[in-house]
């Protein structure tokens, strides 16, 4: 801030002298023209005024936290009873074995968003070319499906181009704005480059995921990253993997590149119904308690309930 903007509130001669003067208020008072400032009290008043005008306004941390939490609650479009809120500004990892409900959960979250917010859309990044339009057959509102975009990305470079395009269109007001992107799955994009003899693949993975998190926070965006599984070499002592021979793919560091990691598992089919029961456990989370879980029912590829 330029002190000259405070004239005439503060005498111009006082500002000119203060530019080249150092020391205490008494030393400054001795250098001032006679009659400009009558006493040290008046000089201290001017000094306080300069400090007040030149300082940034104070912001209370508790008030800012409450505003941020309120915004998260308002923008949460699906909440599991385990306490996980799917909303803006986060990157979620969804992992689990085959038929555990990973794609069904990601699809349910996406459809809940476009149904609840008519001015938004979802981008589904298909990395295997196996996305089926039949999964959305239960949605009869054509306007909703028009805002559900599907893109094919067969390499990490393709995914980076799509994310870059999202960044360029993030502040564009024309048409429904993309607020959520699903990568199903991220494993084929990153796993081929991971190696025990080179750090290049790990660097690519870290850079890409950090870019997702930075973009999510800057534009209050949601990324749902579906991760496949890999075999457990030795018995895992963690309770969430104690009864399975699988674990999330892409190595132990990948979970620290997201805001929340969910592990899904299938309990079995429900007798007399064309549905199955599943469990979602929070392995690690930055915004809610870890090691919590809930169960939910899936029928016809649709998630019906989430009961703790």
N, C-alpha and C positions, 0 to 999 in steps of 0.2 A: 504494500500500500504506500502511495506517495503522500508525504506529510503536507505537501502543498494543497491537497484537496481539503484540508481542515481549515484553510483560510476562508473567511475571517474569524471563525470560531477561536482560533489561536492566532496571535499576532504574527505577521509575516517575518518581522525581524527576529523573533524568537526561533522560528523554524530555520532561518538562514544560519544563525549562530549555532544551533544545536547540531547541524549537519557536520560541523568541523570541531565540535567540542566533546571532550570526554571528561569524566570525573563526577563528583557529587553535585547535588543541586545547589549547594552553596557556591561552589566554583563557577557553575553556570550562571548563577545570579550575579556574581561579580563582573561578568563579561557583558551583561546586558546593558543597553542604553538606559540612562536615568529616566525613571518614570514609566518604563515599559511594564515592569512587574513591581508591585509595591512591597511585597513580602514573600517569604518562602512558602507560606501557605497557598498563595495564589499560584506560585510556580509548581508546587506539588499537585495542585488541581489540574493544571495544564498537562503535566506528565501523566497523571492518571487518565485524563481524557484521551491522550495519544495512545496509551496502552489499551484502553477499551476499544477505540476505533480500529486499531491496527490488529487486534486479536480476532481469531476465528470464533464464531459463536459456540458456546458450550453445548454439548449433546450428551444427554444422560443415556448410559449404556443399558439400563433396565428398561427404559422406554423404547429404545431401538429394538431390543430383544423381543419385547411384547408385540411390536408392530410386525416383526419378521415371523413370529410364531402365528400371529393372526392371519397373515398372508398365506402361510403354509396351510392352515386349516381351511381357509376359504377356497384355495386352489386344489385341495385334495379331492380327486374324483373317484377314488376307491380306497377303502381302509380295511385291512384284515384285522380280525379280532386279536391278533398277536400284537397290535399296536403300530404296525407299519402303515404309513400313509403314503400312497402313490400320488405325488404332485410335482410341481415345478421346482427347478433348481437342483435336481438330484440325478444320480446315475445308479440304477438298480441292476444287480446281477441276479438272474434266475437260473439255477442249476438243478440238476437231478437226472435220474436214469430215464430210459425210454419209457413212454407212457405215464410219466409222473405228473403231467399236466402243465409243463413249462409253456408251450405255445398257447394252450387254452387260457392260462392265466394272463399272459401278455395280450392276447386278443380281447379278453374281457375288459382289461384295463383300458385298452385303446378305444373300444366301442363305448364304454362308459363316458370317456372324455368327449367324443364327438357328439354323443346324444345329449350330454349335459350342457355343452357349450356350442351353440350354433355357429359361432364365428371362428371356430378352430378346426383343424384337420390333423390327421396322423399320417406319418410316413412309415411304412413297413419295409425294411431293407431285408430282402430275401437273399441269402448267401448260398443256397443249395438248389434253388429253382423248384422247390416242392411246395410253395404256398398254394393252398387250394381256396378258390373263391367260394366253394361250398361251405366253408367254415363260417361265412357271414350270411348264410341262407336264412337264418332265423331273424335277421334284421330286415324288416319290411319297409323301412323308410328310405326311399331312394336318395333323399338329400343327405342322409348319413353316409351311405355308401359312396356317394360322389366325393365326400371329404376324406375318404380312406384311400390313400395313395400307396401303391406298391412299386418298389424299384428293385432291380436285380444288381447285386454286387458280388462278383466272383473272385475278387482280390482285395487286398487292403488298400490298394491305390484307388479302386472304384469307390470304396467306402469313404476314403478321405475326400474324394471329389464331391460326393453327396453331402458330407458334413460341411464342406466349404460352401456349397450352394445354399445349404440351410442358413449358414451364417450371413451370407449376402442378402437373403430374403427375410431375415429375422425382423427387421424394422419396417418392412414394406406393409403399408396399410391396405393395399388392394386385395380383396377376396379373403377367404378364410386363412388364418395364419397357422402354420404348423407349430404345434406346441409339444408334440411327443413323437419320438422316433423309436422304433423297435428294430433291433439287429438280431435276426433269427437265422442262424446262430453266428456268434462271433468266432467260434473255435476254428472253422475252416479258413478264416482269414489270417489268423495269427499263429496257429499251431505249426504249420509247415516251416516257418522261419525260426522257430525256437530250437536251440541246439545247445549241447553241453560244451561245445568247443568254440562257440562264438557268442558274443554279447549283442550282436546286431539285431537279432530277432527280439530279444528282451527290450532293447532300446526302442525298437519300432512299436512294440506293445505299450510300453510306458508312455511314449510320446503321444500315441493315438488316444489312450484312455485319459491322460491329463488334458488333452485338447477337448475331449467330450465334457469333462468336469468343469473346465473353465467356461466353455460355451454354455453349459447348463446353468451355471451360476450367473453369468452375465445377462442372459436373456430369459431367465426363469423358465428353463426348458426341462423336459423329462426324457431321459434315455432309459429304455429297458433293454438290457443286454442278456440274451439267452446264451448260456454256456453249457457245453456238453460235459461229459465225464471222462475220467481216465481210471485205469486200474490202480488199486491200492497195492503197492509193492510189499509192504509189511503191515501188520495189524495196526489200525489207527486207534489211538487211545481216546480221541475226542468222542464224546457221547453221540454226536450227530452222525458219526460214521461207524460206530462200533458194531452195527448190525448189517453193514453192507461192505461189499468188496470194491465199491466205486467211490470216487471223490471228484470235486470240480476240476475241470481240465485247466490247462494253461499255467500250472504251477502255483505254489503257495503265495506268491507275491501278488497275484492278480486280484485277490479279494481286497487288498489294501488300495487298489486303484479305483474302487467304486465306493459309493456311500452306504450301500446295504447289500448283503448277500443272503439270498433265500435258497434253502435246499428243499426240494420237493420230493415226495415219495408217494407211491401208490400203496394203499392198504389192502385193496381188493374190491371185487365187484359186490354190489348190494343185491341181495337175494330178492327176486321178484321185480327188480327194476333194471332198466337199461342204463345204469349209472354206476359209478365207482366212487369210493371214498379216498381222499388224498390228505396228505399232511404237509404243511409248510412250516419250516423251522428257520428262525433268524439266526444264522451262524455268526454274523458280525454286522453291526450297524453303528453309524455315526449319529443317528438322530433318535434312536429308541433303544430299549433294553435288548441286549443280545440273549441268546439261549432261550428265547420264548418260541411258542409254537401255536398253531391252530389247525383245525381240520376243515375240509370243505368237500363238497360233492360236485362231481362233473358228470353231466349226461348229454350225449350228443355233441360233445365238444364245447359245451357251455358250462361255466361255473355257476352253480346255483346258490351256494351258501358258504359262509366262513364262520365256523363256530369254535370258540376257544375251549 
